[in-house]
Amino acid sequence: MSDDVIDNESEHRFVVTRDGRTAELTYRLNGRRFVLIHTGVPEELEGQGIGGELVRAAVARAARDGLTVVPVCPYARQWLQKHSDVADLAEIDWVAQD
């Protein structure tokens, strides 16, 4: 996980703060399923790869904790499909929409 990414478990989100702006990837745990809900990156931070850092951090946590990733978030799903090297690190449920 990038040093910039913080897993705020109490708020169920990964966050990155740069230049006073915060990007996030919200999630929920459903048993052993790690549901990625929404990625939000402020316009001022777009194009810096921050969304990918957030998804990468979520996959790292899933791999560490033995969770199945459920990418409901369209951005996370698309990013994982383009980065199979990261997606291969954890079990991914491409079908479920929990």
NORFENWO-V818883 format. One record per residue. N is the residue number from 1. RES is the residue in one small letter. NEAR is the number of other C-alpha atoms within 8 Angstrom. Layout:
BEGIN
N/RES/NEAR  N/RES/NEAR
END
This chain:
BEGIN
1/m/7  2/s/6  3/d/5  4/d/6  5/v/12  6/i/8  7/d/8  8/n/9  9/e/7  10/s/4  11/e/5  12/h/10  13/r/11  14/f/15  15/v/13  16/v/12  17/t/9  18/r/7  19/d/4  20/g/5  21/r/9  22/t/10  23/a/14  24/e/14  25/l/15  26/t/11  27/y/11  28/r/9  29/l/8  30/n/7  31/g/4  32/r/8  33/r/10  34/f/13  35/v/13  36/l/14  37/i/11  38/h/13  39/t/12  40/g/8  41/v/11  42/p/9  43/e/5  44/e/5  45/l/11  46/e/9  47/g/5  48/q/5  49/g/7  50/i/12  51/g/12  52/g/9  53/e/11  54/l/14  55/v/12  56/r/10  57/a/12  58/a/9  59/v/13  60/a/11  61/r/9  62/a/13  63/a/11  64/r/7  65/d/6  66/g/8  67/l/13  68/t/12  69/v/14  70/v/14  71/p/14  72/v/12  73/c/10  74/p/8  75/y/8  76/a/14  77/r/10  78/q/8  79/w/10  80/l/11  81/q/8  82/k/6  83/h/8  84/s/8  85/d/6  86/v/10  87/a/12  88/d/7  89/l/9  90/a/14  91/e/10  92/i/9  93/d/9  94/w/6  95/v/4  96/a/6  97/q/6  98/d/5
END
